[in-house]
């Protein structure tokens, strides 16, 4: 018979669990073997150094040895080199970064040693999981745009923020989905402050890691995320396509037949002209409509001119994408747009 335990008092709730409301009868199963996507309670080991944690409230707090945290476990791989497997009892466990992820065989920066106290269950003994937006099966927003990194360091995140700002200044609601990888608490709040009505990532459709998944599986998850954005009421969905086209999972998501149906247009972020030209070529080869080039390339007037000479596309700084007059021209022929189409000079 399971020896149930009450949830610890003063349990820290991380930003990763900001959609979760723990029922009053929630309890801890200390004997259960964790599975992918389970919510666990872990405690910082005595030898652990103080560690940051982004709380669901948006506040950044500091954890100390003995503090207890609600955490999510699963396979996870990030383009920055963080990696972990499903947390198992008896193995060396770590919190990754400040977002409330915990795993075994963990590698990368920002690791904090913890011990597993148990799996969180409801009053009937069923494991509690994050609300899976996989239940969202409706249609995507009327307009879906993607901001894609041609390679790491292209400043696609900055470009996305400015695009959000531009849409907000035009009075248009938009929301953000990240089909691959996770959006940490700091970035989620920054996106909301920039104008996003909703922000979802891979964990919100029950997947921490798409490293080994097929392109069809990844696109199916992206469509469920887009349905969740539409359910929030946002007429425009923005896809955060990070990591660079050298990332195998992103190539499977974007560069296979049928991938062009994901969006009505992409903004390609690159750091140099050669990278921009090659990324546009590969994306167009499978039918993606590319609207513009942006990102770190615009820091160099020479690189910008080189890209403009090779492409029939505007090369726009992130600040230019935030200008309503530029967006009116760039997006003029998209379904939710209200202005007559015009053309930006390349």
N, C-alpha and C positions, 0 to 999 in steps of 0.2 A: 504494500500500500504506500502511495506517495506521501512523503512527509512534507506537506505544504508549509511555506513560511510566508509571513506578511511581507509586503514591500518595505524596504528600509525607510525610516524617516529621513527627511532632508535629502531626498534623492535628486541629483542634478539631472535636469531634462535638457538635452542638447538641441541645437537648432535642427539637426537631422530629423528630430521627432516633433517638429513644430505643428504638424497636422494631427498629432495623436492626442486623444483625450483618454487618460487611463480610467477605466471603470472603478467604482468604489470597491468592488469585490476582487480586483486584480491581486494576484498572489504570485509567489515565487516557487518554482519547482527546482530544487537544488540537485536533483538526480538526473534530470533529462539531458540527453545528448543534443547539443545545439545543431540546428540545420540552417541552410542558406536562408537569409532574410529574417531570422529570429531576433527578437528583442531580448537582451540580456541585462542583468545587473552585474557590474564589475566594481571592484574596489582597488584603489591605488595601493601598490605594494609599499612596504616600509622604506625600501631603498629608492623609490621613485622620486625624481626631482619635481618641483612645482611645475605644473603644466597648464597651458591656457585651454579654455573650453568656451565655445560660442553657445550661449544659452538660447532656448527657444524664444525668450523674450527679446532677443537681439543684443543683450548685454554680454560682454566678454568677461569671464570670471577666471580665477586661478584655482586649480585643484591642488590639493596637498595629500600626502600619504594618509590613507584611511578614508578619504572621501569616496563616495559611492555614486556611480553614474549609470543611467540608462543608456545602453549602447546597441548598435545594430551590427550584426555579424554577417559575413559572406565573403566570397572571393572578390578581390578588388585589385585592379591594376591601374595606375595613373601614368600619364605621359611624362610626369616628373620623376618617375622611378619608384613611387610607393607601391608596395605589393603586400598582400596578405591572403591567407586561406581562412576557411571557416574556423571559428574559435572552437577548440575542443578542451574538455576537462583534462587536467593533468599536463597539458602542454604550456609552454611559455607564451603568455598572451600580452598583447600591447594595444593601447589606444593609438590610433593614427591621427596625427595632427590635432585639430581642435574641433572636429565636426561630429564626434560621437560614433566613430567606426572602431570596431575591435576585431582583431584576428590573430591567428597563429602564424608561425613562420614569417613574421612581419619583417619587412625590409624598407629602407628609406629613411628620410629625416622625420623629426618630430614624433618619435616613438616614446610611449610612456608605459612602463611595466604595470600590469594589473593582474588580479586573480578573479576567476569566475565565481560568482555567488549563486547563479542559477538563471533559468529561463523564465520570462514573464508570461503568465497565463491568465485567462479570464476565470470567472467563477465556476465554469464547467470544466476547467482544466485544459482548455484549448489554447495553444500558443497564440499570443498576441503579436501581430505584425503591423508594420506601418500600413496606413490606408493605401491600398494599391489602386492607383488610378487606372490600372488595366481594366477596371470595370467601365471606364469611359469608352463607349463604342460609337459615339456619334460622329458627325462629320468634322473635318478640320475647319479652322477659320477660313473665311472667304478669300483672304489674301495671306499667303505664307511666303516669307522671305528668309533666306539663309545668309549668315555671315560665316564664311569658311576660311580657315587658315590654310594657306598654301604650304607653310612650314612653321615650325615653332619660332617664336619671337616676332611674329608678323603684326602683333598688337591688334588682334581681332577683338579682344575684349573691350578695348577703348573704342573701337569702331562701333561695336554693338551698343555701347552706352550712348554714344552720340546719335546713333540712329533712333534709339528710344526717345532721346530728348527732342529730336526733330519731329517725330510723330506726335509727341505730347503737345508740342507747341502748336501743332495743327489741329489739336482737339481730337486726335484719334487714339483710341485705346489699343494697346498692344500687350502681348504677353510673351514670355520666353520659355523655350524648351531646349534642353541639352540632351540629345539622344545618346551620346556616349560620354561616360564619366559623370562626375558629381559636381554640383555647385555648392561651395561651402557657404557657411552662414554669412560671412562678410560680403561675399559677392552677391548673395541673394538679396540682402538688404540694400546694397548699392544699386542693383537692378530695379528694385521697387522704388527707391528714391529717384531713379532716373525716369520712371514713368511706367514700369511694367505692372500690369494688373495682377498677373500670376506668374510664378516661376516654378517649373518642374524639371526634374532630371531623371537619370536612369533608375535611381532607387525608387522613384515614385511609381514606376511600373514594374517593380519587383525584381530589378536587375542591377547589381552593383558593377558588374564587369561584363563587357561584350567582347572581350579579347578573342574568344574562340567561337563566337556565334556566326551564323551565316548571314549574308546580306539580307535575305528575305526576313529573317528573324529580327534583325536590327531595324529594318524599315517598318516592320509591324509594330515594334515598340515606339518608334518615332510617331507613327500614326496615332497610337493610343495617347501619347503625350499631346499631340496636336488636338485630339478630341477633348482632352482635359482643358486645354487653353480655350477652345470654343465654348465649353461648358461654363467657363468663368465669365463669358460675355464679351471677350475681346474679339473684335472683327479682324485683327491682324496678329498673326503668329510669327515670331522670330525664332529661327533655329540657330543655336550656338553650336557651330561645327568646329570644335577645337582639336588641337593636337597635330595638325599638319597632314597633308595628303600622303606623307610617308608612313603614317600610322595604318597598319593593315586593316583594322576594324573600320576606320573612316573610309578607306578605299573600297571596302566591301559595301559600305552604306551608300556611297555616292557614285561609284564608278562602274556599277554593273547595269545591264539593261533593265529599264523600268525605274531606275533611281530618279530620273528627272521629274517624275510625278510628285515628288515630295514638296516642291515649291514652285512658285511662279517666277522666282528670280533669285540669283545669288550675288552677293558682294564678296569678291575675292580679296583677301588681305595677304600681302606679300611684303618681303623686305627688300627685294631687288627686282630688276626688270626680267631677268631670265626666269626666275621663280614665278613671277606673275604670268608671263607668256605661256610657260609650260602648264601651269595650273589651269589657265583659261582653256588651253587646247584640250587637255584631258577632260575637263568638265563638259565642254561643248561636244566632244566626241560621243558622249552618251545622251546628249539632248538637253543638258541644263541650260536655261537662259541666263547668261551672265549679264548683270546690269552695270557693274562698275568695278574698278580696282581701287583698293584703299589700303590702309595700314601703314606700316613702318616705311614703306617705299616713298611715301610723300614727304618724308624728312629730307630726302635728297633730291634737289631740283634736277640733277643729271639723271638719276634713276627714273624719276617721274617722266622726263622727256623721252628717255629710251623706251619705256613701256608704252607711252602714247604713240610713238612712232611705229610700233609693231602691232598695236591693237586698235580696233575700231571701237574703243570704249573710253569713257571718261575715267581719269585717274583722280580721285577726290580725297582730300584730307578728311579725317574724321570730323573736324569742325565744320567742313562744308556739307557733310551729310546731315548735320544738325540744323542746317539753314532751311527753313520752310520753302523758300523759292527754289532751292536745288532739288528738294524732295518732290516738289510739284512737277518738275520736269522729268526727273528720273523715274518716278512711279506713275506717270500720267496715264498709262494704258492698262493698269492693273484693276481687277474687278471692284475693289472697294474705293478706288480713287475718284475724286470729284472734279478734277481739273481736266481740261482738254489736253491730249497728249502733245508734247513738244519734244525736242531732241536737244540733248546736251552735246556740245562740241567735244570731240575726242581730243 
